[in-house]
């Protein structure tokens, strides 16, 4: 086989690998592989007559007991959570500090999904006699700084990084490495 034939085959192989890496890297993957909240107690936007003693969530798969955080924040920004978050399989719960006064509350949560990725979100509920939310102000208080980066602006939705960006970077690194190997191979064969 001549050098030009070997060079062409190597170039075609490299281009095929590069195209495959780019196709895989550019294919958007769904974030649905991460756990999702199936239910909350109290339910999102529920209006209770009596204050609950805890808040809880059930996820689509078991969550890991790694740095789980659940805050129950009133309109003034006070956190009413008491004790540690309890994780039991696919359920996470948080005890509350005494009887919560009438008012609106936002539950701000962050747990680690079964696949190892942190997920977070919020949901709101109200207790007792509360005036309807004013139309010119949001019903939910602002997000606490410790959870702000991980909490989506829509209540109850999970925030996760788009995995396709990771694959694009990985595909680019593999393509760069393959080009480097091809150049070294071609230089070695053309050097007398």
PLY file of the C-alpha trace (Angstrom):
ply
format ascii 1.0
element vertex 192
property float x
property float y
property float z
element edge 191
property int vertex1
property int vertex2
end_header
0.00 0.00 0.00
1.34 3.43 -0.85
1.71 6.25 1.63
-0.98 8.28 -0.08
-3.47 5.40 0.26
-2.67 5.04 3.99
-2.95 8.80 4.44
-6.33 8.89 2.69
-7.67 5.99 4.76
-6.45 7.61 7.96
-8.03 10.92 6.95
-11.36 9.25 6.09
-11.32 7.31 9.38
-10.55 10.48 11.31
-13.32 12.42 9.57
-15.78 9.60 10.31
-14.82 9.58 13.99
-14.99 13.37 14.13
-18.44 13.41 12.50
-19.67 10.72 14.90
-18.37 12.66 17.92
-20.02 15.87 16.71
-23.36 14.12 16.08
-23.34 12.56 19.55
-22.23 15.82 21.16
-24.79 17.95 19.38
-27.72 15.65 20.10
-29.75 17.26 22.89
-30.44 14.92 25.74
-33.53 15.21 27.87
-33.08 16.26 31.48
-35.91 13.91 32.38
-33.39 11.33 33.54
-33.17 13.32 36.78
-35.66 12.65 39.53
-38.88 14.66 39.45
-41.21 15.70 42.26
-44.34 13.54 42.14
-46.17 15.14 45.07
-45.76 17.59 47.93
-47.46 17.97 51.29
-48.89 20.52 51.56
-49.72 20.56 47.87
-48.40 23.45 45.82
-50.69 26.52 46.24
-52.76 24.70 48.90
-54.56 26.86 51.47
-54.60 25.13 54.87
-56.79 25.96 57.85
-54.34 24.43 60.35
-50.54 24.71 60.29
-48.73 21.49 59.28
-46.08 19.95 61.55
-43.84 19.12 58.58
-43.50 19.53 54.84
-42.62 16.64 52.55
-42.00 15.68 48.94
-42.07 12.39 47.07
-39.70 12.00 44.11
-39.77 9.66 41.11
-36.77 7.71 42.47
-34.78 7.46 45.68
-32.85 10.63 46.52
-29.44 10.62 48.15
-28.89 11.88 51.69
-26.12 14.29 50.63
-26.55 17.88 51.73
-30.33 17.92 51.38
-31.84 21.30 52.29
-35.46 22.26 52.85
-36.35 25.78 53.96
-39.88 26.93 54.85
-39.79 30.70 54.52
-42.53 33.18 55.44
-43.16 36.52 53.69
-40.77 38.30 56.05
-37.95 35.89 55.13
-37.91 33.90 58.39
-37.16 30.18 58.04
-39.54 27.93 60.02
-37.72 24.63 59.34
-36.57 22.77 62.45
-34.06 19.93 62.65
-32.47 17.94 59.86
-34.03 16.93 56.57
-35.19 13.32 56.70
-34.63 11.17 53.61
-36.42 7.81 53.31
-36.05 6.31 49.85
-37.92 8.58 47.46
-39.36 10.83 50.20
-37.82 13.90 51.83
-39.41 15.68 54.78
-38.63 18.60 57.08
-40.08 19.28 60.53
-41.39 22.76 61.32
-40.66 25.05 64.27
-43.84 25.28 66.37
-47.18 26.48 65.10
-46.76 28.56 61.99
-48.79 31.77 62.09
-51.34 32.54 59.41
-49.67 33.67 56.21
-47.97 32.61 53.01
-44.97 30.28 52.94
-42.54 29.11 50.31
-40.79 25.76 50.57
-37.32 25.95 48.99
-35.69 22.58 48.54
-32.50 21.06 47.19
-31.64 17.35 47.14
-29.27 15.08 45.23
-30.97 12.98 42.57
-30.38 9.21 42.38
-28.09 9.87 39.39
-25.86 12.09 41.56
-27.00 15.48 40.21
-28.42 18.12 42.56
-31.99 19.19 41.80
-33.99 21.95 43.43
-37.19 23.92 43.29
-39.88 25.68 45.27
-43.57 25.40 46.06
-45.91 27.72 47.98
-48.74 27.22 50.44
-50.81 29.42 52.75
-52.26 28.99 56.25
-55.40 30.50 57.78
-56.62 34.01 57.18
-54.53 35.62 54.44
-55.41 38.33 51.97
-55.27 37.45 48.28
-51.89 38.10 46.68
-51.62 41.56 45.16
-51.51 41.37 41.35
-48.51 43.73 41.14
-46.25 41.64 43.40
-45.23 38.02 43.07
-46.95 35.53 45.37
-43.57 34.02 46.27
-40.86 35.78 48.26
-37.44 36.10 46.69
-35.21 33.04 46.74
-32.68 32.73 49.56
-29.08 33.34 48.40
-27.99 29.81 49.38
-30.45 28.25 46.95
-30.73 31.03 44.37
-28.34 29.55 41.80
-30.03 26.16 41.89
-33.70 27.21 42.01
-35.70 27.77 38.86
-37.92 30.83 38.60
-40.97 28.59 38.10
-42.18 27.02 41.33
-41.75 23.28 41.61
-39.58 22.88 38.54
-36.15 21.33 38.71
-33.01 23.15 37.60
-30.44 20.92 35.96
-27.50 21.52 33.68
-28.12 20.53 30.06
-26.07 17.36 29.55
-25.53 18.00 25.82
-23.03 20.76 26.64
-20.90 18.22 28.47
-21.05 15.85 25.50
-20.15 18.63 23.06
-17.05 19.42 25.10
-16.16 15.76 25.38
-16.68 15.25 21.64
-14.44 18.22 20.89
-11.71 16.87 23.17
-11.88 13.42 21.54
-11.80 14.98 18.06
-8.80 17.11 19.00
-6.97 14.08 20.36
-7.70 12.07 17.20
-6.43 14.88 14.98
-3.26 15.06 17.10
-2.70 11.29 16.73
-3.30 11.50 12.97
-0.77 14.32 12.57
1.82 12.39 14.58
1.20 9.24 12.53
1.45 11.09 9.22
4.63 12.92 10.31
6.21 9.66 11.43
5.48 8.00 8.06
6.69 10.93 5.95
9.91 11.41 7.93
12.79 9.53 6.20
0 1
1 2
2 3
3 4
4 5
5 6
6 7
7 8
8 9
9 10
10 11
11 12
12 13
13 14
14 15
15 16
16 17
17 18
18 19
19 20
20 21
21 22
22 23
23 24
24 25
25 26
26 27
27 28
28 29
29 30
30 31
31 32
32 33
33 34
34 35
35 36
36 37
37 38
38 39
39 40
40 41
41 42
42 43
43 44
44 45
45 46
46 47
47 48
48 49
49 50
50 51
51 52
52 53
53 54
54 55
55 56
56 57
57 58
58 59
59 60
60 61
61 62
62 63
63 64
64 65
65 66
66 67
67 68
68 69
69 70
70 71
71 72
72 73
73 74
74 75
75 76
76 77
77 78
78 79
79 80
80 81
81 82
82 83
83 84
84 85
85 86
86 87
87 88
88 89
89 90
90 91
91 92
92 93
93 94
94 95
95 96
96 97
97 98
98 99
99 100
100 101
101 102
102 103
103 104
104 105
105 106
106 107
107 108
108 109
109 110
110 111
111 112
112 113
113 114
114 115
115 116
116 117
117 118
118 119
119 120
120 121
121 122
122 123
123 124
124 125
125 126
126 127
127 128
128 129
129 130
130 131
131 132
132 133
133 134
134 135
135 136
136 137
137 138
138 139
139 140
140 141
141 142
142 143
143 144
144 145
145 146
146 147
147 148
148 149
149 150
150 151
151 152
152 153
153 154
154 155
155 156
156 157
157 158
158 159
159 160
160 161
161 162
162 163
163 164
164 165
165 166
166 167
167 168
168 169
169 170
170 171
171 172
172 173
173 174
174 175
175 176
176 177
177 178
178 179
179 180
180 181
181 182
182 183
183 184
184 185
185 186
186 187
187 188
188 189
189 190
190 191
